[in-house]
Amino acid sequence: MKTSELLSILQQHQDKSLLFEYTKDRLVGANYHITEVKNITVDSVDCGAGTDFWKETVIQLWESPTEIGKRDFMSVYKALSILNKVDRIKPMQKDAEIKFEYSNDDFHTAQLFVDDYALDEKKLIIKLSVEKTDCKAKETCGVEPASAVSTVETEASCSPGSGCC
């Protein structure tokens, strides 16, 4: 999802509570805060010497240990106010992919993609997901699709000294 799409959804549902589902049926606690908004520029070289460049917006969510047990989630209105203030200070790239950075005691720190969202009368739930890492230079490195070879063969073809990865 692009940053502009998220902002548009938030704009349309300001009267709701904002919840985040970080994995199936697991919600970020109501004690979360938006602690940072990052405008990220990625300028990369992959293992096949291919270059790439893109921008991302990363919103960090943090659960306050002093508010454990809190039941009322942040309103969409408040979250949108925070993001609008950030945008006035450091404009967000509206066409950039939006991600959320999050962790808790049972879930490793990860940058999560917006997979979907759900609405009811009182809530907007942003559904997040993990995107697995992948080799971007499969053709250059001679890595066949996972369905064509076993994991062991794939690991062997991309081992140190193989000319790839």
N, C-alpha and C positions, 0 to 999 in steps of 0.2 A: 504494500500500500504506500502511496506517495504521501508526503507531509500534507499537501493541500487537501487530499481526500480525508485524512484524519481530522484536520481542522474544520472541514465542511461538516462532517458527521457530528463533531462536538458542537458546532454552531447551531445545528438543527435540534439538538437534544439537551439544551442547557438546564432544563428543569429536572433532569434525572441524576441519580447517583452514578458515579463512574467506578466500575469494577474491572479488574484485569484477571483473566484466567490464564495462568502461566503454563499449565499443562492440564490435560483433560480432567475436569471436575475439581481442580485445585485453584483457589483464588488467592491473589495477593491480599494480605490482611488489610482490614479497614484502617489500620494505623499507618498506612503508607503515606509517604510524602514524595513529591517530585523534587529531587535534590539537585539535578543538573540537566541541562539540555546542551547537547554537543552538536556542533556543525562539523562534521567529519569530511575530510577530503582524502580519498584513497587513490594513491598513485603507485601502481604495483607492477611487478614482474613475476610471471608464473614460472613453474619448473621447466617449461619448454621455451623459455626466453620471450614469451609473449607479453606485451605490455597492456595495461588497462588503466582507466581513470574513471572515477565516479564519486558522487557525493552522497552522504547519508545524514539523517537527523537521528540522534540517539537520545532518548529520554530515560533518565535514570530514576528508578523507583526504589525507595528504601523504606523498610518498616521500622518505625521508631520503637525502641525497647521500652520507653517510658509510657507508651500508649497501648501496650498489649491488653487485649480484651475490649478495645474500642469497637463499637458496633456500627456506627454511622460512617459510611464511606464518603470520600470527597465528592462534592458535586461536580458535574460536568462544567457548570458555570465557573467554579473556582479554578479547575484545571485549565479551562480556556483562558481565564484571566491571567494565570501564570504564564502560559505559552504566549499570549499576546504581549505581555510585558517583556518577556525574553526577546520576542521578535522585534520590539522597538529598540532594544539595546544591541542585539546581534541578530540581524535578520536571518531567518531560516530559509533555506533553499526549498521552495515549495514543490519542486519537481523531484526532490531527493526521496529515496526510500526511507521510510520511518521504521525505527527499531526501538525496542525497550530493553534497557539493561536492568537485570534483576537477579537477586539471589536471596535465599533464606537458609536456615540451619539444615534443611533437608533437600535443598536444590542448589546446585552449583551456579556460580556467576555465569551468566550467559547474555548475549545479545539476541533478543527474540524478535521474530518477524510478526507482523499483524497478519493473521491467517483469515480472520473473519470477525464479525461482531454480531451481537444479538441484542434485541430490545424487548422490554416489557413496559408496563405502565410506569414503573418507578426506576428502572435500571437500564444503563447502557453497559454491556459487557464486551470488552475488547478481548478477543481470543488470540492468544499469542502461541507461537510455535517455534521450535528449534529447526534450523535448516542445517543439515549435515554438511561437513566439509567435503570437497570433491576436487579431483584433479582437473584443472581447466585445459590441460595440454594432452589429453588422452591420445589424440591422433599423432601428435609429435612424438610422444613417448611410447607409442605402441601399446597403450593400455586398452584392452577390449572391454566392452560393457560388462557389468557384473553378471548379467544373465548368461553371457557367453563363456565365462571362465569362473573357476572357483576362486574364493577369497585368497587361498594360499598361492595360486598362480599369479593373481593380481599383485599381491605383496611382493612376490619374487621378481616380477617384471619391473617393479618400481623401487627396488632396493638400492642402497648406496653402491655406486660404481656401475650401475646399469645404464647410465647416460640420461636418466630421468630423475625427477623428484629428489 
